[in-house]
């Protein structure tokens, strides 16, 4: 599966180089995460810097980000997270081949999740969108906490979506957005490390476009049986971004 996925990514990157770009956006951002400011106190805080962006073509659309984490801590305690996902349109049906790679690592763990499945991108209007997908998941993980130290293999299915609504208030531009992933039928090792065979992962974000190049976002990050939480967990994240 990993070889097939890598080949797919190479083909799509080649297509991107040759295709006409319909839209594109990006930002450089600074985030401050407060893990003890939500409903559940997880007693952890961190800051990060990162880059994020998306592009659209006649054949599909791409989104990705890279974050360098824990930048205010001692040297050697930093981590990084990267995510890339693609909707490849299946002709003019609105359906898409959905592919995604997510990697997160720090001194205590490394985890890579690969997804391949079906999405739908035509639920949208002038100021809103809703793009659902369902995918088979493959995981490779190594960690310093038990009980499974090394995990490698298929890891059930994930049902996800990305949604947004743009609006104006007092002559300022705002964006309310949500991403959500529901993990189903996890394998036994991943279930043991994440407190169950099902999990939830997502975020609700409100972005204020202050100027054409400066924006700020408040994010409510939520999860269930994920990110080391036994049950529900949440984070408040504050972002300042330069948009280009």
N, C-alpha and C positions, 0 to 999 in steps of 0.2 A: 504493500500500500504506500509506503514512504517513497519508493522509487517512482511510482505512478504519479504521486502528488508533486514531486519535484519536477518531473517532466511537464506536468500541467502548468506549473508556475512559469517555467522557462518559455513555453509556447505563448502564454498570455503576456509575458513581458515583451516578447518579440512582436506580438500583435499591437501592443500599446505604442511601441516605437514607430510602427507604420501607420496607425490609425489616426484620424483627425480627432483632436480633443474637443469635447463639447463644453466642458466646464472644469474648473479646478479650484481648490481652496487649500489653505494651510495655515499653520500657526507655530510659533515657538512659545512655550508656556512655562510658568513657574507654579507649582502646586504645593499647598500645605495641607497635609492630611491629619485630621484629628480623630483617632480611633476611639477616644473616650468622650466625644461630644454628642453622640447620638442616643438612641434608646438604650443600647447596651454598652457599658463601659468595658473596653478591651485594653485600656492602659497602654496605649502606644501612639506615638506621633512621629511623622517624618515629613521631610521636604524633598521635592524632586524638580528636575528640569527635563523638558522633553520637546519633541516635535511631532506634529500630527497633520494629516492631510487626506484629501480625497480627490479623485478625478473621474470624469465620465467620458465614455466613447460611444460610438454607434454599436459596438459589439458587447459593451458591458460597463461596469463601474467598479472602482477600487477604493479601498479605505485602509489606512494604517497609522500606527503611531509607534514611537520609541521613547521610553522614559528611563532616565538615569536617576536612581532612587537613593534616599537616605544620605543626601549630600551634606548635611550638617553634622553627621556622626563622625566618629573616628575613622581614619583611613583603614581600609580593609573591610569595613562593615557595609559598603555600598552594594546595591543590587541593580538589576535592570529588567525591564519588561518590554517586549515588542509584540505587536499584533498586526497581521495583514489579512485582509479578506476581500474576496472578489465575487461579484455576481456576473456570470457570463450569460448573456441573454440567449434564450432558446427561441430563435426566430422572432416573430412578433406576437408571441403568446402571452407575454407578461411574466412567464415562468423563467427561471434561471438555474444554471448549475452553480451551486454555492460552494466555495472553497475557503478555508480559513486556517491559518497557523497562528498559535499563541504560545509565546515562550516567556517564562518568568524564572529568574534565578537570583539567589543571594548566597551568602556563606553557609546557610543552613539547608537550602534545597535548590533543586533544579527541576523544572517541569515544562514539557512541551506537549501541547494538544493540537492535533490535526483533525480537521473536519472536512467531510465531503457529503453533499446532499443536494436538496432542491429548495429554491427560494421563489419569491414572487415580488416583483418590483413595481407593478402598475397600480397599486392602491395609493394614489397621490393626487394632489391638487396644486393650486398656485402657491399656497402657503402651508401645506401639510403633506406628510407622507407616513406610510406604514409598510414596512418591508419584512415579512415573516420568512422563516426558513426552518427546515428540519434536516439534521445531518447525522451521519455515523461518526463516531469519535474514536480516535486512536491516541493513546497516551504513552509517554515515556517520562518517568519521574524518579528522582533520587533525593533522599532527604535524611536528616539527622534525627528525626523523631519517628517513633514506631507507629504501628507494629510492622508495616511493610516498608523496607528501606529502598527497594528497587521495584518499580512497576513498569511493565512493558506489554502493550497489547491493546486489543479492542476494549472500549470502555463505554458501551451502551450508545444511547442516542441523546441528542440535544435538540430541544425546540427553542428557537430564539426569534428575536425581532429587533428592529431599530425603527424608532418613530420620532417625529418632530412636528412642532407647530410654531410658525413664525408670526409675530404680531407686533403692533406698535402701541406704545403707551407714553403719553406726554411727549409725542414727537421723537421718541427714542425706539430703536429696534431691539426686540427681545426674541429669544428662541427657547422654547420649552421642549426638551428632548428626553427620550427614554430608550435605554437598551436593556435587554432582558434575555437570560439564558436559563432554561430549565433542564437539568441533567437527569436522565432516566436510565434505569437498569445499569448502573455502574458495575464494574467488575469487583470481585470480592476484595482484592488488595486495596483498590482505591476507596471502596466503601469503608474498609477498616480504618484507613487514615483520615477519612472525611466524615465519619460519624453517620453513615447511612448510604443506601443505594440510590437515593434521590437527593438532588441539591438545587439550589437557586442562586443566581448570580446576576446582579444588575445595577443600574444607576438611573436616577432622575435628576436632570440638570436644568438649571435656569441660567441662560447667558444674556448679559446686557452688553450690547454693542455701543461702547462709549463714544468712539470715533471710528473713522474708516479703518484704522489700523490697531486700535486698542479695544480689548474686551475683557470682561471679568465674568466668572462663572461660579455659582454655588452648586455643588453636587452632593446629592444624598446617595451614598453607595450602600447597597443592602445585599445580604447574602444569607443563605441557610445551609448548614452542613457544608461549608466551603471556607477557604482561607483560614483553616484551623479552628473555626467556630463549631461548637457542639450546639446545634440549634441556630437561632437567629443572631445575626450580628450586623452592625452598620458603622459607617464612617461619614463624617462631614469633610468635604474637600473644598478648598478655596483656591481659585485659579485666576492668575493674571496672565494675559496672552497678548503677543504681538501678532496680528493677522496680516497675511500677505497673499 
